[in-house]
Amino acid sequence: MTTQVIDNFLSDKNLLDSFFQKYINEGKIHFAFRNQGEPTDLPHSFCSSRDSSDFCLPLIYDVYKKILQINDNNKYEIYRWHINIHPTGFDGTIHYDNEGNVPTYLYCCTPDWKPEWGGEFIVYDENREAKTATSFKEDRLIIFNGSLPHRAVAPIRLSSLLRVTIAYQCKECSIK
């Protein structure tokens, strides 16, 4: 599985802006500095404390529903989601999401992002050499093999915006 990018995934600027305002800026979802790549790692980013199986939030559900439409013949089941927040200077650590050739869907949701602020997403090979780097962009969906090591790069210090993504993690369906 190679990294795939789908731009303008939802094409609904109002939904994206209102989600960001309500849930990120106004704090309608609580976040904790507890996201670890590996159990032995120190936390590297803020993540949502919301039940990761509750898909009934605006934008969370809309992205989930659209991912289901492009899912590889329903071969994979999304079993959890979480919001990652990276402020300036808080790069993610290299980590894995799962074992096996199973996708993770990463939705970029910071409105009005500028490329010069950084925020790239990097996938590494088994030797932890950078294999692909994908620019962070509003309303972009990145699909990658979650068993490969990967990490997020935080915004540069000249940006006051948060780099926010929603990760949808999969497992193989038990019913085929």
Backbone as a printed PyTorch tensor [residue, N CA C, xyz], in Angstrom:
tensor([[[  0.8480,  -1.1810,   0.0000],
         [  0.0000,   0.0000,   0.0000],
         [  0.8930,   1.2440,   0.0000]],

        [[  0.6900,   2.0980,  -0.9720],
         [  1.4210,   3.3550,  -1.0300],
         [  0.5640,   4.4640,  -0.4050]],

        [[  1.2030,   5.5370,  -0.0290],
         [  0.4710,   6.6710,   0.5270],
         [ -0.3620,   7.3190,  -0.5710]],

        [[ -1.6350,   7.5470,  -0.2680],
         [ -2.5390,   8.1990,  -1.2080],
         [ -3.0240,   9.5110,  -0.5920]],

        [[ -3.2900,  10.4730,  -1.4470],
         [ -3.7800,  11.7770,  -0.9960],
         [ -5.0380,  12.1240,  -1.7730]],

        [[ -6.0650,  12.5450,  -1.0410],
         [ -7.2960,  13.0220,  -1.6740],
         [ -7.5480,  14.4330,  -1.1530]],

        [[ -7.4290,  15.4050,  -2.0380],
         [ -7.6870,  16.7980,  -1.6650],
         [ -9.1760,  17.1120,  -1.8010]],

        [[ -9.6080,  18.1470,  -1.0750],
         [-11.0180,  18.5600,  -1.0750],
         [-11.9200,  17.3660,  -0.7660]],

        [[-11.5540,  16.6200,   0.2660],
         [-12.2280,  15.3680,   0.5820],
         [-13.7100,  15.5790,   0.8960]],

        [[-14.0310,  16.5570,   1.7280],
         [-15.4390,  16.8430,   2.0130],
         [-15.9700,  18.0090,   1.1930]],

        [[-15.0980,  18.9270,   0.8560],
         [-15.4910,  20.1280,   0.1000],
         [-16.6250,  20.8850,   0.7910]],

        [[-16.5320,  20.9960,   2.1050],
         [-17.5370,  21.7190,   2.8820],
         [-16.8260,  22.6340,   3.8800]],

        [[-16.4440,  23.8060,   3.3980],
         [-15.6840,  24.7670,   4.2020],
         [-16.4540,  25.1870,   5.4500]],

        [[-17.7610,  25.3770,   5.3480],
         [-18.5540,  25.7920,   6.5140],
         [-18.5350,  24.7290,   7.6040]],

        [[-18.6630,  23.4610,   7.2370],
         [-18.6180,  22.3750,   8.2110],
         [-17.2550,  22.3330,   8.8930]],

        [[-16.1920,  22.4390,   8.1110],
         [-14.8430,  22.4150,   8.6510],
         [-14.6100,  23.5910,   9.5940]],

        [[-14.9740,  24.7870,   9.1610],
         [-14.7810,  25.9810,   9.9920],
         [-15.5810,  25.9130,  11.2890]],

        [[-16.8440,  25.4730,  11.2130],
         [-17.6710,  25.4310,  12.4210],
         [-17.1820,  24.3460,  13.3830]],

        [[-16.7300,  23.2070,  12.8570],
         [-16.1560,  22.1710,  13.7190],
         [-14.9340,  22.7100,  14.4460]],

        [[-14.0470,  23.3440,  13.6940],
         [-12.8080,  23.8460,  14.2770],
         [-13.1110,  24.8930,  15.3500]],

        [[-14.0280,  25.7980,  15.0620],
         [-14.3820,  26.8400,  16.0250],
         [-14.9870,  26.2400,  17.2930]],

        [[-15.9670,  25.3800,  17.1400],
         [-16.6960,  24.8320,  18.2920],
         [-15.8650,  23.8450,  19.1080]],

        [[-15.2440,  22.8950,  18.4360],
         [-14.5940,  21.8070,  19.1570],
         [-13.1290,  22.0680,  19.4840]],

        [[-12.4330,  22.8310,  18.6780],
         [-11.0220,  23.0970,  18.9480],
         [-10.8680,  24.4370,  19.6690]],

        [[-11.3040,  25.5250,  19.0400],
         [-11.1240,  26.8530,  19.6420],
         [-11.9300,  27.0670,  20.9110]],

        [[-13.1870,  26.6000,  20.9310],
         [-14.0330,  26.8010,  22.1060],
         [-13.9530,  25.6490,  23.1050]],

        [[-13.2340,  24.6030,  22.7750],
         [-12.9860,  23.5150,  23.7130],
         [-14.1480,  22.6070,  24.0290]],

        [[-15.0520,  22.3660,  23.0740],
         [-16.1910,  21.4740,  23.3240],
         [-15.7630,  20.0100,  23.4160]],

        [[-14.5390,  19.7120,  23.0020],
         [-13.9350,  18.3990,  23.2430],
         [-12.7350,  18.6550,  24.1440]],

        [[-12.6040,  17.8610,  25.1610],
         [-11.4670,  18.0080,  26.0690],
         [-10.2730,  17.2510,  25.5070]],

        [[ -9.1090,  17.8260,  25.7070],
         [ -7.8860,  17.2250,  25.2090],
         [ -6.9130,  17.0180,  26.3610]],

        [[ -6.0750,  16.0200,  26.2080],
         [ -5.0590,  15.7250,  27.2110],
         [ -3.7320,  15.5190,  26.4960]],

        [[ -2.6500,  15.8880,  27.1650],
         [ -1.3120,  15.6940,  26.6120],
         [ -0.8900,  14.2680,  26.9610]],

        [[ -1.4180,  13.3210,  26.1770],
         [ -1.1940,  11.9120,  26.5070],
         [ -0.9830,  11.0180,  25.3000]],

        [[ -0.9090,  11.5840,  24.1140],
         [ -0.7600,  10.7570,  22.9230],
         [  0.6740,  10.2540,  22.8160]],

        [[  0.8330,   8.9380,  22.8630],
         [  2.1470,   8.3140,  22.7720],
         [  2.2000,   7.4600,  21.5110]],

        [[  3.3310,   7.4720,  20.8310],
         [  3.4980,   6.6030,  19.6840],
         [  3.6450,   5.1530,  20.1180]],

        [[  4.5070,   4.9000,  21.0560],
         [  4.7560,   3.5730,  21.6080],
         [  4.5200,   3.6470,  23.1150]],

        [[  4.1650,   2.5380,  23.7480],
         [  3.8970,   2.5680,  25.1940],
         [  5.0610,   3.0930,  26.0320]],

        [[  6.2760,   2.9560,  25.5400],
         [  7.4400,   3.4270,  26.3040],
         [  7.8060,   4.8780,  25.9970]],

        [[  7.1490,   5.4800,  24.9940],
         [  7.4380,   6.8640,  24.6170],
         [  6.8260,   7.8490,  25.6030]],

        [[  7.4400,   9.0090,  25.6700],
         [  6.8080,  10.1120,  26.3810],
         [  5.7160,  10.6830,  25.4880]],

        [[  4.6710,  11.2820,  26.0520],
         [  3.6400,  11.8930,  25.2060],
         [  4.2420,  12.9410,  24.2800]],

        [[  3.6890,  13.0420,  23.0570],
         [  4.2240,  13.9880,  22.0750],
         [  3.1710,  14.9160,  21.5040]],

        [[  1.8950,  14.6700,  21.7900],
         [  0.8710,  15.5780,  21.2820],
         [ -0.3800,  15.4660,  22.1440]],

        [[ -1.2530,  16.4320,  21.9470],
         [ -2.5350,  16.4190,  22.6280],
         [ -3.4940,  15.5630,  21.8140]],

        [[ -4.3660,  14.8400,  22.4770],
         [ -5.3640,  14.0660,  21.7640],
         [ -6.6880,  14.1400,  22.5060]],

        [[ -7.7390,  13.8160,  21.7840],
         [ -9.0800,  13.9190,  22.3550],
         [ -9.2900,  12.8740,  23.4330]],

        [[-10.0500,  13.2720,  24.4360],
         [-10.3840,  12.3320,  25.5070],
         [-11.7710,  11.7520,  25.2880]],

        [[-12.3760,  12.0580,  24.1720],
         [-13.7120,  11.5780,  23.8160],
         [-13.6660,  10.0870,  23.4900]],

        [[-14.7420,   9.3870,  23.7300],
         [-14.8340,   7.9680,  23.3980],
         [-14.5360,   7.7940,  21.9080]],

        [[-13.5210,   7.0430,  21.6090],
         [-13.0720,   6.9170,  20.2230],
         [-13.9950,   6.0700,  19.3560]],

        [[-15.0280,   5.4950,  19.9450],
         [-15.9900,   4.7500,  19.1280],
         [-17.2670,   5.5570,  18.9030]],

        [[-17.3090,   6.7780,  19.4200],
         [-18.4650,   7.6620,  19.2410],
         [-18.2390,   8.5130,  17.9960]],

        [[-18.8740,   8.1140,  16.8940],
         [-18.6790,   8.8080,  15.6220],
         [-19.7380,   9.8800,  15.3800]],

        [[-20.5840,  10.1420,  16.3720],
         [-21.7370,  11.0320,  16.1760],
         [-21.4250,  12.4880,  16.4870]],

        [[-20.3880,  13.0150,  15.9100],
         [-20.0610,  14.4310,  16.0000],
         [-19.9800,  14.9880,  14.5940]],

        [[-20.4080,  16.2320,  14.4170],
         [-20.2490,  16.8290,  13.0780],
         [-18.7880,  16.7260,  12.6390]],

        [[-18.5630,  16.5880,  11.4150],
         [-17.2700,  16.4110,  10.7580],
         [-16.7050,  15.0210,  11.0320]],

        [[-16.6390,  14.5770,  12.2870],
         [-16.1470,  13.2290,  12.5820],
         [-16.9870,  12.2230,  11.7960]],

        [[-18.2970,  12.3700,  11.8860],
         [-19.2080,  11.4510,  11.1940],
         [-19.1330,  11.6360,   9.6820]],

        [[-19.0690,  12.8710,   9.2220],
         [-19.0450,  13.1390,   7.7850],
         [-17.8090,  12.5170,   7.1240]],

        [[-16.6470,  12.6630,   7.7600],
         [-15.4250,  12.0620,   7.2190],
         [-15.5380,  10.5380,   7.2850]],

        [[-15.9940,  10.0200,   8.4200],
         [-16.1750,   8.5690,   8.6060],
         [-17.0580,   7.9800,   7.5040]],

        [[-18.1900,   8.6040,   7.2740],
         [-19.1510,   8.1260,   6.2640],
         [-18.5190,   8.1200,   4.8640]],

        [[-17.7680,   9.1640,   4.5480],
         [-17.1480,   9.2410,   3.2240],
         [-15.9960,   8.2380,   3.0790]],

        [[-15.2650,   7.9950,   4.1650],
         [-14.2140,   6.9700,   4.1230],
         [-14.8280,   5.6080,   3.8310]],

        [[-15.9720,   5.3330,   4.4460],
         [-16.6370,   4.0470,   4.2030],
         [-16.9650,   3.8580,   2.7260]],

        [[-17.2280,   4.9390,   2.0260],
         [-17.5430,   4.8550,   0.5980],
         [-16.3310,   4.4720,  -0.2450]],

        [[-15.1310,   4.8150,   0.2300],
         [-13.9240,   4.5020,  -0.5480],
         [-13.1620,   3.3090,   0.0170]],

        [[-13.6750,   2.7250,   1.1030],
         [-13.0410,   1.5790,   1.7450],
         [-12.8880,   0.4510,   0.7250]],

        [[-11.7590,  -0.2160,   0.7770],
         [-11.3960,  -1.2700,  -0.1650],
         [-12.3280,  -2.4740,  -0.0320]],

        [[-13.4900,  -2.4320,  -0.7200],
         [-14.4720,  -3.5230,  -0.7080],
         [-14.8650,  -3.9460,   0.7100]],

        [[-14.9530,  -2.9760,   1.5960],
         [-15.2930,  -3.2480,   2.9940],
         [-14.3590,  -4.2690,   3.6340]],

        [[-13.1210,  -4.2710,   3.1780],
         [-12.1130,  -5.1930,   3.6980],
         [-11.6530,  -4.7790,   5.0950]],

        [[-11.7720,  -3.4820,   5.3990],
         [-11.3020,  -2.9510,   6.6740],
         [-12.4370,  -2.3070,   7.4510]],

        [[-12.3170,  -2.3580,   8.7480],
         [-13.3000,  -1.7670,   9.6410],
         [-12.6140,  -0.6630,  10.4530]],

        [[-13.2020,   0.5120,  10.4630],
         [-12.6720,   1.5880,  11.3040],
         [-13.1410,   1.3010,  12.7270]],

        [[-12.2000,   1.1190,  13.6210],
         [-12.5650,   0.7760,  14.9870],
         [-12.3370,   1.9130,  15.9860]],

        [[-11.6120,   2.9290,  15.5750],
         [-11.4120,   4.0600,  16.4850],
         [-10.9850,   5.3050,  15.7110]],

        [[-11.2290,   6.4450,  16.3150],
         [-10.7670,   7.7130,  15.7780],
         [-10.1850,   8.4990,  16.9460]],

        [[ -9.3310,   9.4220,  16.6240],
         [ -8.8710,  10.3830,  17.6270],
         [ -8.3670,  11.6370,  16.9270]],

        [[ -8.4980,  12.7280,  17.6440],
         [ -8.0160,  14.0120,  17.1370],
         [ -6.6200,  14.2330,  17.7020]],

        [[ -5.6910,  14.5570,  16.8320],
         [ -4.3350,  14.9070,  17.2580],
         [ -4.1480,  16.4060,  17.1060]],

        [[ -3.5830,  17.0220,  18.1160],
         [ -3.3020,  18.4540,  18.0600],
         [ -1.8130,  18.6660,  18.3230]],

        [[ -1.1750,  19.3120,  17.3630],
         [  0.2480,  19.6200,  17.4870],
         [  0.4460,  21.1300,  17.4770]],

        [[  0.7450,  21.7250,  18.6360],
         [  1.1170,  23.1380,  18.6300],
         [  2.5630,  23.2880,  18.1540]],

        [[  2.9680,  24.5040,  17.9210],
         [  4.3370,  24.7960,  17.5030],
         [  5.3330,  24.1100,  18.4340]],

        [[  6.3120,  23.4360,  17.8450],
         [  7.3850,  22.8240,  18.6200],
         [  7.0840,  21.4340,  19.1550]],

        [[  5.8930,  20.8890,  18.9140],
         [  5.5350,  19.5760,  19.4370],
         [  5.4420,  18.5500,  18.3010]],

        [[  6.5900,  18.2580,  17.6820],
         [  6.6220,  17.2250,  16.6550],
         [  6.2100,  15.8930,  17.2610]],

        [[  5.5630,  15.0660,  16.4520],
         [  5.2140,  13.7250,  16.9020],
         [  6.4350,  12.8260,  16.8880]],

        [[  6.3520,  11.7230,  17.6130],
         [  7.4120,  10.7260,  17.5980],
         [  7.0970,   9.6820,  16.5270]],

        [[  8.1130,   8.9780,  16.0960],
         [  7.9060,   7.9070,  15.1230],
         [  7.1790,   6.7710,  15.8360]],

        [[  6.0860,   6.3130,  15.2280],
         [  5.2800,   5.2510,  15.8350],
         [  4.5230,   4.4710,  14.7640]],

        [[  3.8430,   3.4130,  15.1900],
         [  3.0130,   2.5700,  14.3260],
         [  1.5800,   2.6540,  14.8400]],

        [[  0.6080,   2.4330,  13.9550],
         [ -0.7870,   2.3860,  14.3800],
         [ -1.2980,   0.9620,  14.5360]],

        [[ -0.7400,   0.0280,  13.7800],
         [ -1.2510,  -1.3430,  13.7840],
         [ -0.2010,  -2.2800,  13.2120]],

        [[ -0.5580,  -3.5430,  13.1370],
         [  0.3020,  -4.5470,  12.5020],
         [ -0.3840,  -5.0320,  11.2320]],

        [[  0.3820,  -5.3590,  10.2510],
         [ -0.1960,  -5.8290,   8.9950],
         [ -0.4080,  -4.6730,   8.0320]],

        [[ -0.8450,  -5.0080,   6.8560],
         [ -1.0270,  -4.0260,   5.7890],
         [ -2.4320,  -3.4220,   5.8790]],

        [[ -2.6740,  -2.6470,   6.9380],
         [ -3.9960,  -2.0930,   7.2240],
         [ -3.9000,  -0.5600,   7.1680]],

        [[ -4.8450,   0.0880,   6.4910],
         [ -4.7390,   1.5390,   6.3420],
         [ -5.1190,   2.3250,   7.5980]],

        [[ -4.5330,   3.4900,   7.6880],
         [ -4.9920,   4.5440,   8.5900],
         [ -5.3870,   5.7060,   7.6810]],

        [[ -6.5060,   6.3310,   8.0010],
         [ -6.9880,   7.4880,   7.2530],
         [ -6.7400,   8.7150,   8.1200]],

        [[ -6.0060,   9.6750,   7.6110],
         [ -5.6410,  10.8670,   8.3680],
         [ -6.2490,  12.0850,   7.6780]],

        [[ -7.1750,  12.7440,   8.3690],
         [ -7.8710,  13.8990,   7.8030],
         [ -7.2890,  15.1820,   8.3840]],

        [[ -6.8190,  16.0730,   7.5220],
         [ -6.2290,  17.3530,   7.9360],
         [ -7.3350,  18.3930,   8.0500]],

        [[ -7.4870,  18.9940,   9.2320],
         [ -8.6680,  19.8430,   9.4030],
         [ -8.4070,  21.2330,   9.9820]],

        [[ -7.1860,  21.7310,   9.9320],
         [ -6.9730,  23.1160,  10.3390],
         [ -7.3220,  24.0300,   9.1690]],

        [[ -8.3300,  24.9120,   9.3520],
         [ -8.7170,  25.7960,   8.2490],
         [ -7.6200,  26.8190,   7.9100]],

        [[ -7.5880,  27.1850,   6.6470],
         [ -6.7370,  28.2790,   6.1600],
         [ -5.2460,  28.0590,   6.4160]],

        [[ -4.8070,  26.8110,   6.3200],
         [ -3.3940,  26.4750,   6.5430],
         [ -2.5370,  26.9760,   5.3880]],

        [[ -1.3610,  27.4860,   5.7080],
         [ -0.4180,  27.9420,   4.6800],
         [  0.7640,  26.9800,   4.6170]],

        [[  1.1950,  26.6170,   3.4140],
         [  2.2910,  25.6470,   3.2750],
         [  3.5700,  26.0560,   4.0080]],

        [[  3.8440,  27.3470,   4.0960],
         [  5.0860,  27.7790,   4.7460],
         [  5.1030,  27.5140,   6.2550]],

        [[  3.9870,  27.0930,   6.8240],
         [  3.9330,  26.7740,   8.2610],
         [  4.3840,  25.3490,   8.5600]],

        [[  4.6580,  24.5500,   7.5240],
         [  5.1290,  23.1790,   7.7580],
         [  3.9760,  22.2390,   8.0540]],

        [[  4.1660,  21.3830,   9.0520],
         [  3.1370,  20.4370,   9.4530],
         [  3.1090,  19.1680,   8.6230]],

        [[  4.1920,  18.8430,   7.9500],
         [  4.2140,  17.6750,   7.0750],
         [  3.9450,  16.3840,   7.8420]],

        [[  3.5280,  15.3840,   7.0960],
         [  3.3190,  14.0370,   7.6110],
         [  4.3470,  13.1490,   6.9220]],

        [[  5.1250,  12.4230,   7.7150],
         [  6.2230,  11.6270,   7.1620],
         [  5.9890,  10.1410,   7.4460]],

        [[  6.1180,   9.3270,   6.3930],
         [  6.0780,   7.8730,   6.5220],
         [  7.4990,   7.3700,   6.2780]],

        [[  7.9320,   6.4470,   7.1340],
         [  9.2870,   5.9000,   7.0650],
         [  9.2420,   4.4560,   6.6000]],

        [[ 10.3910,   3.9520,   6.1470],
         [ 10.4670,   2.5330,   5.8330],
         [ 10.8280,   1.7640,   7.1080]],

        [[ 11.0290,   0.4580,   6.9760],
         [ 11.3060,  -0.3950,   8.1370],
         [ 12.6010,  -0.0130,   8.8480]],

        [[ 13.5160,   0.6690,   8.1410],
         [ 14.7850,   1.1130,   8.7300],
         [ 14.7100,   2.5350,   9.2870]],

        [[ 13.4990,   3.0670,   9.3120],
         [ 13.2320,   4.4230,   9.8050],
         [ 13.9380,   5.5010,   8.9730]],

        [[ 13.9940,   5.2370,   7.6820],
         [ 14.4410,   6.2270,   6.7090],
         [ 13.1880,   6.8420,   6.0950]],

        [[ 13.1560,   8.1640,   5.9540],
         [ 11.9800,   8.8330,   5.3980],
         [ 11.6930,   8.2980,   3.9970]],

        [[ 10.4440,   7.8790,   3.7990],
         [ 10.0240,   7.2990,   2.5230],
         [  9.1520,   8.2850,   1.7520]],

        [[  8.1470,   8.8590,   2.4270],
         [  7.2940,   9.8660,   1.7980],
         [  6.9930,  10.9690,   2.8090]],

        [[  6.9000,  12.1590,   2.2900],
         [  6.4700,  13.3060,   3.0980],
         [  5.2920,  13.9310,   2.3660]],

        [[  4.2290,  14.1780,   3.1190],
         [  3.0190,  14.7600,   2.5430],
         [  2.7430,  16.0780,   3.2390]],

        [[  2.5460,  17.1160,   2.4540],
         [  2.2570,  18.4370,   3.0220],
         [  0.9010,  18.4390,   3.7190]],

        [[  0.8220,  19.2060,   4.7920],
         [ -0.4380,  19.3920,   5.5040],
         [ -1.2620,  20.3990,   4.7100]],

        [[ -2.5380,  20.0890,   4.5210],
         [ -3.4100,  20.9700,   3.7480],
         [ -4.8400,  20.7840,   4.2320]],

        [[ -5.5520,  21.8770,   4.3870],
         [ -6.9560,  21.8390,   4.7950],
         [ -7.7680,  20.9070,   3.9030]],

        [[ -8.6370,  20.0970,   4.5250],
         [ -9.5660,  19.2040,   3.8290],
         [ -8.8470,  18.1470,   2.9860]],

        [[ -7.6890,  17.7080,   3.4420],
         [ -6.9180,  16.6700,   2.7560],
         [ -7.0480,  15.3700,   3.5420]],

        [[ -7.2570,  14.2760,   2.8310],
         [ -7.2520,  12.9520,   3.4390],
         [ -5.9910,  12.2330,   2.9780]],

        [[ -5.2350,  11.7260,   3.9380],
         [ -4.0160,  10.9640,   3.6570],
         [ -4.3020,   9.5190,   4.0590]],

        [[ -4.1090,   8.5990,   3.1310],
         [ -4.3250,   7.1780,   3.3880],
         [ -2.9620,   6.5030,   3.3140]],

        [[ -2.6040,   5.7870,   4.3810],
         [ -1.2810,   5.1640,   4.4200],
         [ -1.3560,   3.8420,   5.1810]],

        [[ -0.3240,   3.0410,   5.0200],
         [ -0.2130,   1.7710,   5.7310],
         [  0.1490,   2.0730,   7.1850]],

        [[ -0.8030,   1.8530,   8.0890],
         [ -0.6030,   2.1850,   9.5020],
         [  0.4400,   1.3340,  10.2050]],

        [[  0.9100,   0.2550,   9.5550],
         [  1.9510,  -0.5560,  10.1830],
         [  3.3480,  -0.0100,   9.9010]],

        [[  3.4300,   0.9580,   9.0040],
         [  4.7260,   1.5820,   8.7370],
         [  4.9710,   2.6890,   9.7650]],

        [[  6.2340,   2.8750,  10.1610],
         [  6.5240,   3.9600,  11.1020],
         [  6.1990,   5.3120,  10.4560]],

        [[  5.6530,   6.2040,  11.2520],
         [  5.2650,   7.5280,  10.7320],
         [  5.2220,   8.5310,  11.8790]],

        [[  5.1500,   9.8090,  11.5080],
         [  5.0350,  10.8690,  12.5180],
         [  4.5570,  12.1550,  11.8730]],

        [[  4.0950,  13.0540,  12.7270],
         [  3.6560,  14.3860,  12.3100],
         [  4.7460,  15.3890,  12.6420]],

        [[  4.8600,  16.3950,  11.8070],
         [  5.7720,  17.5060,  12.0700],
         [  4.9070,  18.6980,  12.4850]],

        [[  5.2780,  19.3180,  13.5770],
         [  4.5160,  20.4530,  14.1060],
         [  4.7050,  21.6920,  13.2350]],

        [[  3.8230,  22.6810,  13.4120],
         [  4.0100,  23.9360,  12.6840],
         [  5.2930,  24.6430,  13.1150]],

        [[  5.8030,  25.4760,  12.2360],
         [  6.9860,  26.2650,  12.5840],
         [  6.6040,  27.3030,  13.6440]],

        [[  7.5880,  27.8930,  14.2920],
         [  7.3250,  28.8120,  15.4040],
         [  6.6490,  30.1070,  14.9800]],

        [[  6.6560,  30.4320,  13.7010],
         [  6.0230,  31.6600,  13.2440],
         [  4.5130,  31.5090,  13.0530]],

        [[  4.0080,  30.2920,  13.2350],
         [  2.5760,  30.0460,  13.1100],
         [  1.9570,  29.9330,  14.4960]],

        [[  0.8430,  30.5990,  14.6950],
         [  0.1410,  30.4690,  15.9720],
         [ -0.9890,  29.4530,  15.8830]],

        [[ -1.1750,  28.8560,  14.7040],
         [ -2.2470,  27.8760,  14.5410],
         [ -1.8210,  26.5010,  15.0340]],

        [[ -2.8070,  25.7050,  15.3830],
         [ -2.5860,  24.3230,  15.7730],
         [ -2.6950,  23.4370,  14.5330]],

        [[ -1.8360,  22.4400,  14.4540],
         [ -1.9320,  21.4380,  13.3810],
         [ -2.8730,  20.3620,  13.9110]],

        [[ -4.0620,  20.2610,  13.3270],
         [ -5.0850,  19.3510,  13.8330],
         [ -5.4420,  18.3230,  12.7650]],

        [[ -5.3940,  17.0560,  13.1630],
         [ -5.8090,  15.9720,  12.2800],
         [ -6.7730,  15.0630,  13.0300]],

        [[ -7.5670,  14.3450,  12.2660],
         [ -8.4100,  13.2920,  12.8200],
         [ -7.9260,  11.9940,  12.1880]],

        [[ -7.4790,  11.0720,  13.0250],
         [ -6.9900,   9.7750,  12.5460],
         [ -8.0770,   8.7270,  12.7240]],

        [[ -8.3360,   7.9780,  11.6650],
         [ -9.2820,   6.8700,  11.6950],
         [ -8.4680,   5.6040,  11.5220]],

        [[ -8.4080,   4.7990,  12.5650],
         [ -7.5840,   3.5930,  12.5230],
         [ -8.4370,   2.3680,  12.2280]],

        [[ -7.8710,   1.4570,  11.4620],
         [ -8.6100,   0.3030,  10.9530],
         [ -8.0430,  -1.0200,  11.4590]],

        [[ -8.8650,  -2.0180,  11.3030],
         [ -8.4400,  -3.4110,  11.4650],
         [ -9.1490,  -4.1920,  10.3640]],

        [[ -8.6400,  -5.4050,  10.0920],
         [ -9.2910,  -6.2150,   9.0730],
         [-10.6540,  -6.6530,   9.5720]],

        [[-11.6260,  -6.6740,   8.6670],
         [-12.9760,  -7.1000,   9.0420],
         [-12.9680,  -8.5610,   9.4390]],

        [[-13.7270,  -8.8660,  10.4650],
         [-13.8350, -10.2610,  10.8990],
         [-14.8150, -11.0280,  10.0350]],

        [[-15.7630, -10.3160,   9.4160],
         [-16.7330, -10.9530,   8.5150],
         [-16.3460, -10.5950,   7.0850]],

        [[-16.1800, -11.5920,   6.2780],
         [-15.7700, -11.3380,   4.8830],
         [-16.7900, -11.8470,   3.9250]]])
